[in-house]
Amino acid sequence: MTLGRPDTTEGRSRPRSSTTTGSRTPPPSPATKFRPPETARSLITRERLLELLRAGGSRRLIMIHAPTGYGKSILAAQWRQVLTEQGHAVAWLTVDEDDNNMVWFLAHLVEAIERVRPDVTGNLRQELEEHSDDAQRYVLSMLVDRIHESDRPVLLVLDDWHRITSPDTLGIARALLDEGCHHLQLLVTSRIRTGLPLSRMRMRDELVEIDSSALRFDDSESRSFLVDVGGLTLTGSDVAALTETTDGWVAGLQLASLSLRGREDSTTLIERLTGRTQAIGEFLAENVLDNLAPSTLDFLLTTSICERLCGSLATALTGNPRGQVALEKIEEQDLFLRRTDEDGRWFRYHHLFAEFLQQRLERDHPEKITELHRQAADWFADHHFLNEAVDHALAAGDQAVAVGLIENNGMDLLEHAQMSTLLGLIAKLPSPLVTMSYRLQLILAWANNQLLRREPARSALERAEALVALDRVPETEIDDVRAEIGVVKAESRLFADQVTGITELVADALARPENLRPWVVSSAAGNAAFAAVYSFDFDEARRIQRWAAPYHDRATGPYSVVWGHCITGIAANEQLEIVAAEAQFREGLRIAVDGPGPHSFAARLACALLGELLYERGELTEADRLLEESCALGSTAGVDFMLGPYVIGARTKALAGDRNGARARLDEGTAIATALDLPRLRARIDNERIRLHLHDPAFALPPPPGSSPTASQPQDGLASITTELDESSTVLHLLADPTPTPTARACALAEAAVSRLSHRGRHRALLQANRLLIGTLAAEHRTDEAQALLAALAAQCAPHRMSRYLIDAGPPITAVIDALIERHRQGLWPVKWPVVPAEFLSALQSDATAT
């Protein structure tokens, strides 16, 4: 299967059908990014420079800077080998222009460290794809904290740092130095000195600096390199002359060794080498190239446009059917080509030699360059390397092709929660073309929605709608595009925890499912099911998900499938069908773990819901693990998936005696609720603060309503739930005052809530209201009523083992539980009360004692 590419017939770039699939992975990170450059020939050990590095000890920054060709990377690689042999962890990252995208750089940085210290990276790479902008700060601080806590040093090598020009990426390196710990050391190689706080590090005595003067070969090193390693027959004066002429420039000496190979007039040639090192390099390159067979030279020039090569790519570019063999022969000739993977499939030219080849290609065959980039773009597209396909299409000037590649394949990245990667790819495209592409505007809206970037998502949707209005969408696709726009708008409302209008917005998509991409239909169904749940039509929510099952299955990523299980489980949970809810959550988690992994966005959705369910049963160890994992969702999920980590997560910390941790978790949730304007989340957290006695005594609560707006069950069920939570908080606040008037008022409010919810089909909400009522009855000393009601609730909770759920009502209910257990022990259980299993009462007692 190939990447979808645009149809450019009739002079227009037009994407294929919206169901086209292609690359399901982010732009690949070649293995060469994460290990030092290799060479086919032996290199001398730079022992005098290694001694400098040894003398530098654990200073935080090692800066190796010099112009091109001085052996900066080779020295860094040798130091890496020294440390690795001593058992130290050394992470290697060769940066390129793509690392000017801060998110991509952070992802590459984490991956580099993950290869040598997976214990400190965990799930951080996925965080960057799935989180909003604050994840970058979160990931960096988490990485530094974990390295510090591990108490084991890590050296991070950043090779070719001069390629970084982005202030944001430069800022990350500065932050690592300014905010990092002594366990994290940086070694940076660069052609320039700017972009790092060298003066500040020098003043702190935290800098080891090696420049071009130190990197130059002396006569002894030149002789070892040219004679001992290179096998040349040179006199001492020849070596000295070369060293002086090249000024010890390693690349110049390497090129000279190729030029001198097989030459009897070596002394004469050496005498002709004069001038600056760059001019020397060009002269020597000409000598190397001019001595090659024409077919070999043509092969080198043609393939120089690619940063990496393999046999079939070389064949596509040169027409040589034996591309792999040709690459291996060039490697054997020491023509600055090295293997970059263990399988020997991928190769890369030395960057200096590649630059010479590209200059020669531009000089001799400028007419070939555009077509070569087109051929490279085709090959990379056909082999699912979207990033490189886009780069070569742009290099060929085929901007419409680059746009079409992302139009046709961007949704695949989205379906696999690679939102940041997708946005980075779109950022490479010319802004006017992005603005005029309705498909890219929709993709931008989807991606920004998933990252909860409301303004960018809204702007992209407005541009998409404007393009429809301006007839910039093919007539045959207008209805489909409008339907998809409706789904994106509905999803925006879902993430804003609003239900009004969702059903209408997704109606067109659900009416024409076979015209749309399965993931769009799947998302539409998920939005519709959400609206049904919070219109309290739970059976409808489950019916929608059953209907949507084929579209979930046809989507390329697991997200929509897992969401389907989650929303179905939420509906079951609201009806107190706990077994069914648990089955749905566990199946969603299994699918996510088997697919993108246990730390993926999809897995964490299921973790949040399953963790809360298990907590209510008192299975605290597993619940705490799941809730901690789901906490990494941050603000990138809907409110239903924030309640577990921020509310129940705070409760588990309080149970463990970590009240500061509980308060911090609640504060974090409040900050999200405030920033994103999520009243339901705010109300639930406020309620939990009072339950845990972590609220400010002057805490402002909503006044008890004289006539509750929930009485008529408004269409917006989320508003009803928010009001119910605020009323519950008011009741708990009133119960804190032991005087009769507030207590009576609290009891009246609780009884009214139970009355409103009776016979509404909202079984969990009614259970919640009755649990609150027990506490108010106990506070009013209506002991028999409180015990009778608790017996009824215990009988309801016992089949589901929801012991922890009842205990969490607070101290008033704890006393009622003790009295109920004593009744049971003495055989004084009234006949008219429902039977409660003895083992469940024991679990209640055990949980109450542990609280």
Beta strands, then each sheet from edge to edge (+ up, - down):
strand 1: 61-65
strand 2: 89-94
strand 3: 154-159
strand 4: 184-190
strand 5: 207-210
strand 6: 337-339
strand 7: 347-349
sheet 1: 2+ 3+ 4+ 1+ 5+
sheet 2: 6+ 7-
end
